Amino acid sequence: MGHGCADYRVPVPSRPSRRLSALAALVAVVALVVAGCTAPKNQASPTALPTSTLPSGGGLDAFYGQQLEWRTCDDLQCASAQVPLDYADPDGERVTIALRRSTATGERLGSLFINPGGPGASGYDFLDSFLAIAGKGVLEHYDVVGFDPRGVQHSDRIRCLDGPEMDEFTAHDPSYDTDADIAHEAARWAEVGKKCLEQTGDLLAHVDTVSAARDLDVLRASVGDEKLTYVGFSYGTDLGATYAALFPTTVGRMVLDGALDPTLSADDVTVGQAKGFEGALRAYVADCQAGASCPLDGSVDDGMRQIEDLLDRVRAQPLSTGTDRPLTQALAFTGIAVTLYSQDSWGFLTQALTLALRGNGAGLLQASDVYYDRDPDGTYSTNATEAFWSINCVDDRSDADPAAMRDQAERIEEVAPTVGFFFSYGGVPCEDWSVPLVGGLDDYSAKGAPPIVVVGTTNDPATPYAWAESLAETLSTGVLVTHVGEGHTAYATGSTCVQELVDAYLVDGTVPEDGVRCES
């Protein structure tokens, strides 16, 4: 069975909440336009791990038995762990995994590992955001550990393009009108894959989610925990579900928020996400038109057509931005899509659309730059986008046959007439990728695991609610918590009800009632 998250990442990967905070910081700027580590201090991991939680044989004893040396990094602690590049060859090359943690302020229950999604987002960096949203009890009883999966940012990382090359690639407006056009786009992606392999080396073929989940078990052992306590957001739910399937007896308390179901087909994932963003955009338009300064007039359907017309015009004639980088259609869509992850960003989208409808693409370009982690000096502060491409191309690949992709594009257009184009032809990026497909698991039921809490938001654009329902069904012990509302994920976006349920589960072990619904 395929891994099930291939096309979900082609148009719009999930991003950590710190990017939305960066968007909020841009609001005041756009409003004006509209109006006219320290020296190391070593510390070993806590208690040695009981041998009952170590895998027997397989040449992995050195990895599972390692003790991490923690050093001070500002007011937190950092460490690095070693894992095998290839678990089939544990005596071969090694990969370094970066970790960062805050220590429990009270009686320690263990470590809580977190992953913000992507794939490709940095858990090492996300730790600061998580500490700001986590409940007091969680911080009191857990060492919270952010880590970067293999290939990501502070760990041994994927490298592909320099700043100017990334600018050119992300601004490109693809064409799929003919078979020759499709072949041209596939060749562009193949060139990116070639550069990734040249810059990254053998690691590129081993950044799959199954390997990352095996790494996570090594990390669990390395911090001295018998069971894994884990909170994963978005793609982090895929990583968590994969871990649970591989190691059901070492699952502790696990929360999967903004769920992906790894058993879904790539086509179903693509259609689901296109429909999700279409629905989120409609909700935004309705909210915008209910206000006093919305640039979209008429009905919600009228507003959606005005956005579609804007995207079409930008494709024909990119907008000026006050920089040497015009706003292309690809950048405009990214700028719109990133604001749909949180209702808190809708005000920014209104301001950016107001500018764009006046012929100024500066606001949407700024939002796109936030999404891609592009700094004003033209550098990219993370490798999240390159890791996103690379991880997904080894996890799963869609059918790249032109006829099959055209049929799927028609299906997508039916459920997402405004944004469907940007989710179509998902087989193109990985068709000629430079390393082979690795794939996922055949069984994700995680039989033998304790209750696993799955959280879904009813109008989540990036991971539609139906995926949370199906993941809870896929997991033999899945417990579904529903957040009725907008935005991507619930615990990370301030749902009081979800936070209380999750905190009680993590701290006290109180499993929520299956099917409970949170209205706030």
C-alpha positions in Angstrom: 0.0 0.0 0.0 1.2 3.5 -0.8 2.2 6.0 1.9 -0.7 8.2 1.1 0.7 11.7 1.4 2.2 12.4 -2.0 0.1 15.0 -3.6 -0.9 16.6 -0.4 2.4 18.3 -0.4 2.8 19.2 -4.0 0.9 22.5 -4.0 0.8 23.5 -0.3 2.7 21.8 2.5 1.7 22.4 6.1 3.8 24.8 8.0 4.5 25.5 11.7 2.5 28.1 13.5 5.5 30.5 13.7 4.9 31.4 10.1 1.5 32.6 10.8 3.0 34.7 13.6 5.3 36.2 10.9 2.2 37.0 8.8 0.6 38.8 11.7 3.7 41.0 11.9 3.2 42.0 8.3 -0.3 43.3 8.8 0.7 46.7 10.0 3.1 47.1 7.1 0.5 46.3 4.5 -2.1 48.4 6.2 0.1 51.5 5.7 0.4 50.7 2.0 -3.4 50.2 1.7 -3.9 53.5 3.3 -1.8 55.2 0.9 23.9 28.4 21.0 26.1 29.3 24.0 29.2 27.5 25.4 28.4 23.8 26.1 27.3 22.6 29.5 27.1 18.9 29.2 24.4 16.8 30.7 23.8 13.1 30.1 20.4 11.7 29.5 18.4 10.6 32.6 18.2 7.0 33.8 19.5 4.3 31.6 16.9 2.6 29.5 15.6 -0.8 30.7 16.7 -3.5 28.4 13.1 -4.7 27.8 12.5 -1.6 25.6 15.5 -2.3 23.4 15.2 -4.2 20.1 17.1 -7.4 20.1 20.0 -7.8 17.7 20.0 -6.3 14.3 23.2 -4.3 15.0 21.3 -1.4 16.6 22.5 -1.8 20.1 25.0 1.0 19.8 22.3 3.4 18.7 19.7 2.4 21.3 22.3 2.4 24.0 23.7 5.9 23.3 23.5 8.6 26.0 22.9 12.1 24.8 25.1 14.9 26.0 22.9 17.9 26.6 24.4 21.4 26.4 22.9 24.8 27.1 21.5 26.6 24.1 20.3 30.0 25.3 17.8 29.1 28.1 17.1 25.6 26.7 19.2 22.5 26.1 20.5 21.0 22.8 21.9 17.6 21.9 22.6 15.4 18.9 21.9 11.7 18.3 23.3 9.2 15.9 21.1 6.9 13.8 22.0 4.6 10.8 21.6 6.1 7.4 20.1 2.7 6.3 18.5 0.5 8.9 19.2 -2.5 6.6 22.9 -1.6 7.1 23.4 -0.4 10.6 27.2 -0.7 10.4 27.3 1.7 7.5 27.0 5.5 7.3 25.4 7.4 10.2 23.0 10.4 10.3 23.1 13.1 13.0 19.7 14.1 14.4 19.4 17.5 16.2 17.3 17.8 19.4 16.3 20.7 21.6 14.4 20.5 24.9 12.9 22.4 27.8 13.1 20.5 31.1 10.1 19.8 33.3 9.5 22.4 35.9 8.0 20.0 38.4 7.7 16.2 39.0 8.9 14.7 35.7 6.7 12.1 33.9 9.1 11.7 31.0 9.8 13.3 27.6 7.2 14.7 25.2 8.4 14.7 21.6 6.8 17.1 19.2 6.7 17.5 15.4 5.1 20.5 13.6 4.5 18.9 10.2 5.6 19.6 6.7 7.2 17.2 6.0 10.3 19.3 6.4 9.3 21.7 9.2 11.8 22.0 12.0 10.7 20.6 15.4 13.9 22.0 16.9 12.7 25.5 16.0 9.0 24.8 16.7 9.8 24.1 20.3 9.5 27.9 21.1 6.0 28.1 19.6 4.9 24.9 21.4 6.1 26.2 24.8 3.9 29.3 24.2 0.8 27.2 23.6 1.2 24.2 25.8 -0.7 23.9 29.1 1.1 24.6 32.4 0.7 21.0 33.5 2.4 19.7 30.3 5.4 21.9 30.9 5.5 21.1 34.6 5.6 17.3 34.0 7.4 16.8 30.7 10.8 17.5 29.2 9.5 18.8 25.8 11.7 17.7 23.0 11.7 19.3 19.5 13.7 17.3 17.0 14.5 17.7 13.3 13.8 14.5 11.3 16.6 13.3 9.0 17.1 15.7 6.2 15.6 18.7 8.0 17.3 22.0 8.9 19.5 21.4 12.0 20.0 17.6 11.5 22.0 16.3 8.6 20.0 18.2 5.9 18.9 18.1 2.4 20.3 20.8 0.1 19.1 21.6 -3.4 18.9 25.2 -4.7 20.6 28.5 -3.8 18.5 31.6 -3.2 18.2 32.9 -6.8 17.4 29.4 -8.0 14.7 29.0 -5.4 13.3 32.4 -6.4 13.0 31.3 -10.0 11.6 27.9 -9.2 8.9 29.0 -6.8 7.8 31.9 -9.1 7.4 29.7 -12.1 3.9 29.3 -13.6 3.6 25.8 -15.1 1.7 24.8 -18.1 0.1 21.4 -18.6 -1.8 22.1 -21.9 -0.1 19.5 -24.0 2.0 16.4 -23.4 5.0 18.4 -24.4 4.2 21.0 -21.7 3.9 18.2 -19.1 7.2 16.7 -20.2 8.8 20.1 -19.9 7.6 20.6 -16.4 8.7 17.1 -15.4 12.2 17.9 -16.8 12.3 21.0 -14.6 11.6 18.9 -11.5 14.0 16.2 -12.6 16.7 18.9 -12.7 15.8 19.9 -9.2 16.1 16.3 -8.0 19.5 16.0 -9.7 20.7 19.1 -7.8 19.3 17.7 -4.6 21.3 14.5 -5.1 24.4 16.4 -6.0 24.2 18.6 -2.9 22.9 16.1 -0.4 24.5 12.8 -1.4 23.3 9.4 -0.2 21.0 10.8 2.5 18.5 11.9 -0.2 17.5 8.3 -0.7 16.9 7.7 3.0 14.7 10.5 4.1 11.5 8.5 4.0 8.9 8.6 6.8 9.5 5.0 7.9 13.1 5.6 8.5 12.2 8.8 10.4 9.8 6.8 12.6 12.6 4.3 13.3 14.8 7.3 14.3 12.1 8.4 16.7 12.3 5.1 18.5 16.0 5.5 18.9 15.5 9.0 20.3 12.9 7.7 22.7 15.5 5.2 24.0 18.2 7.8 24.0 16.4 10.0 26.5 15.7 7.1 28.8 11.9 6.6 28.2 10.3 3.2 28.1 7.3 4.6 26.2 7.0 7.4 23.5 4.9 10.4 24.5 4.3 12.4 21.3 2.3 15.2 19.9 2.3 15.5 16.1 0.7 18.2 13.9 -0.4 17.7 10.3 2.4 15.6 8.6 3.5 14.9 12.2 0.4 12.8 12.5 1.7 10.6 9.6 5.0 10.3 11.3 3.2 9.4 14.6 0.9 6.9 12.9 3.9 5.2 11.2 5.7 5.0 14.6 2.6 3.4 16.2 2.4 0.9 13.4 6.0 -0.1 13.7 6.3 0.0 17.5 2.8 -0.4 19.0 4.1 -1.7 22.4 6.2 1.3 23.1 3.5 3.9 22.3 2.7 5.9 25.4 0.4 8.9 25.2 0.1 10.0 21.6 -1.9 13.0 20.1 -2.3 13.4 16.3 -3.7 16.8 15.5 -4.7 17.8 11.9 -4.6 14.3 10.8 -3.4 12.6 7.7 -4.5 9.0 7.1 -1.5 7.2 5.5 -3.7 4.5 4.0 -5.4 7.0 1.6 -4.5 6.9 -2.0 -2.5 9.8 -3.4 -5.4 10.8 -5.7 -7.8 10.9 -2.7 -5.4 13.0 -0.7 -5.1 15.5 -3.6 -8.8 15.8 -4.1 -9.4 16.1 -0.4 -6.9 18.9 0.1 -8.1 20.8 -3.0 -11.7 20.6 -1.7 -10.4 21.7 1.8 -8.7 24.9 0.5 -11.7 25.7 -1.7 -13.9 25.5 1.4 -11.6 27.5 3.5 -11.4 30.2 0.8 -15.2 30.4 0.6 -15.4 30.7 4.4 -12.9 33.6 4.2 -14.9 35.3 1.4 -18.1 35.1 3.4 -16.4 36.5 6.5 -14.7 39.3 4.5 -17.9 40.4 2.8 -19.6 40.6 6.2 -17.1 43.3 7.2 -16.8 46.9 6.2 -13.6 47.0 4.1 -13.8 43.9 1.9 -12.6 44.4 -1.7 -14.8 41.5 -2.8 -18.4 42.5 -3.6 -21.6 40.7 -4.4 -22.3 37.1 -3.2 -19.8 34.6 -2.0 -19.8 33.1 -5.5 -19.1 36.5 -6.9 -16.2 37.0 -4.5 -14.7 33.6 -5.4 -14.9 34.5 -9.1 -13.2 37.8 -8.4 -10.3 35.9 -6.8 -10.2 33.5 -9.7 -10.1 36.4 -12.2 -7.3 38.0 -10.2 -5.2 34.9 -10.4 -5.9 34.6 -14.1 -4.9 38.2 -14.7 -1.7 37.8 -12.7 -0.8 34.8 -14.8 -1.2 36.8 -18.0 0.5 39.9 -16.5 2.4 39.6 -13.2 1.9 42.4 -10.8 4.6 44.9 -9.7 5.6 44.6 -6.1 8.0 47.6 -5.6 10.9 45.1 -5.9 12.7 43.4 -8.8 10.4 40.3 -8.2 7.0 40.5 -9.9 4.1 38.7 -8.4 3.4 35.6 -10.6 0.3 33.5 -10.4 2.2 30.8 -8.5 3.4 33.3 -5.8 -0.1 34.8 -5.6 -1.7 31.5 -4.9 0.9 30.7 -2.3 0.3 34.0 -0.7 -3.4 33.4 -0.5 -3.2 29.8 0.6 -0.8 30.4 3.5 -3.3 32.8 5.1 -6.0 30.1 5.1 -4.2 28.0 7.7 -5.5 30.3 10.5 -8.5 32.6 10.7 -6.2 35.0 12.5 -4.6 35.7 9.1 -7.8 36.5 7.3 -7.4 40.2 8.0 -4.0 40.2 6.3 -5.4 38.5 3.3 -8.1 41.2 3.0 -5.4 43.9 3.0 -3.2 42.0 0.5 -6.1 41.4 -1.9 -7.1 45.0 -1.7 -3.6 45.9 -2.9 -3.5 43.3 -5.6 -6.9 44.3 -7.0 -5.3 47.8 -7.3 -2.4 46.4 -9.2 0.1 46.1 -6.4 1.3 42.5 -5.6 3.4 43.5 -2.5 1.2 42.0 0.1 0.8 38.6 -1.5 4.5 38.5 -2.3 5.2 39.1 1.4 2.9 36.3 2.4 4.5 33.9 -0.1 7.9 34.8 1.3 6.7 34.0 4.8 5.5 30.6 3.5 8.8 29.8 1.9 11.0 31.2 4.7 12.5 33.7 2.4 14.4 36.6 4.1 14.5 40.2 2.7 18.1 39.7 1.7 17.1 36.9 -0.7 18.3 34.0 1.4 16.1 31.2 2.7 16.3 30.7 6.4 15.3 27.0 6.4 15.4 24.0 4.0 11.8 23.2 4.7 10.7 23.5 1.0 13.5 21.3 -0.3 12.9 18.8 2.5 9.2 18.8 1.7 9.8 17.9 -2.0 12.4 15.3 -1.2 10.7 13.4 1.7 7.4 13.1 -0.2 9.1 11.9 -3.4 10.5 8.9 -1.6 7.3 8.3 0.4 4.8 8.1 -2.5 4.3 9.1 -6.1 1.2 9.7 -8.1 0.4 8.4 -11.5 2.4 10.5 -14.0 0.6 9.4 -17.1 -0.7 12.5 -18.8 -4.1 11.0 -19.5 -4.5 9.9 -15.9 -3.5 13.3 -14.6 -6.0 15.1 -17.0 -8.7 12.8 -15.7 -7.8 13.7 -12.1 -7.6 17.4 -12.9 -11.2 17.2 -14.1 -12.2 15.5 -10.9 -10.4 18.2 -8.8 -11.9 21.0 -10.9 -15.4 19.7 -9.9 -14.8 20.0 -6.2 -12.5 23.0 -6.3 -13.3 25.2 -9.3 -11.4 28.3 -8.0 -8.1 26.7 -6.7 -8.2 23.2 -8.3 -5.6 24.0 -10.9 -2.9 24.4 -8.3 -3.6 20.9 -7.0 -3.6 19.1 -10.4 -0.9 17.2 -12.2 0.6 16.0 -9.0 2.5 13.2 -10.7 4.8 15.6 -12.4 7.2 16.6 -9.5 8.3 13.0 -8.6 8.1 11.4 -12.1 11.9 11.5 -12.7 13.1 12.1 -9.2 16.8 11.3 -8.7 16.4 8.5 -6.1 14.0 5.6 -6.0 10.6 5.4 -4.3 10.8 3.9 -0.8 7.1 3.8 0.1 5.2 3.3 3.3 3.8 0.4 5.3 1.1 -2.2 4.5 -0.7 -2.0 7.8 -1.2 1.1 10.0 -3.7 -0.3 12.4 -1.1 -0.3 15.3 -2.7 -3.3 17.0 -1.5 -3.5 20.6 -1.1 0.2 21.1 -2.9 2.1 23.9 -5.6 4.7 23.0 -4.3 7.2 20.5 -6.0 10.6 20.4 -6.8 12.0 16.9 -7.9 15.6 16.6 -9.7 17.0 13.5 -11.0 20.5 12.7 -14.2 20.5 10.7 -13.0 23.1 8.1 -9.3 22.5 8.1 -8.0 23.4 4.6 -4.8 21.4 4.6 -5.9 18.2 6.3 -9.6 17.9 5.8 -11.7 16.6 8.7 -12.6 13.4 6.9 -8.9 12.4 7.2 -9.1 12.6 11.0 -12.2 10.4 10.9 -10.5 7.9 8.7 -7.3 7.8 10.7 -9.2 7.3 13.9 -10.9 4.3 12.2 -7.6 3.0 10.7 -5.9 3.0 14.1 -7.1 0.0 16.2 -7.3 2.2 19.3 -8.0 5.6 17.7 -10.1 8.1 19.7 -11.6 11.0 17.7 -11.8 14.6 19.1 -13.6 17.1 16.8 -12.9 20.8 16.8 -15.8 22.6 15.2 -14.2 25.6 13.5 -11.8 27.0 10.9 -8.1 26.6 10.4 -5.3 24.0 10.4 -5.0 22.0 13.6 -6.8 22.7 16.9 -4.4 22.5 19.9 -1.9 24.8 18.2 -4.5 27.4 17.3 -6.1 28.1 20.7 -9.1 25.8 21.0 -9.7 25.9 24.8 -11.8 22.7 24.8 -9.2 20.7 22.8 -6.4 22.0 24.9 -8.1 20.9 28.1 -8.8 17.5 26.7 -5.3 17.0 25.4 -3.6 18.3 28.5 -5.7 16.0 30.8 -4.7 13.1 28.5 -1.0 13.9 28.5 -0.7 14.8 32.2 -3.3 12.5 33.9 -3.8 9.8 31.3 -7.5 10.7 31.0 -8.6 9.4 27.6 -11.2 11.7 25.9 -14.6 10.2 25.1 -14.4 8.9 21.5 -16.4 11.3 19.3 -16.4 14.3 21.7 -17.0 17.6 19.9 -15.4 20.9 20.9 -17.2 24.1 19.9 -14.5 26.5 21.2 
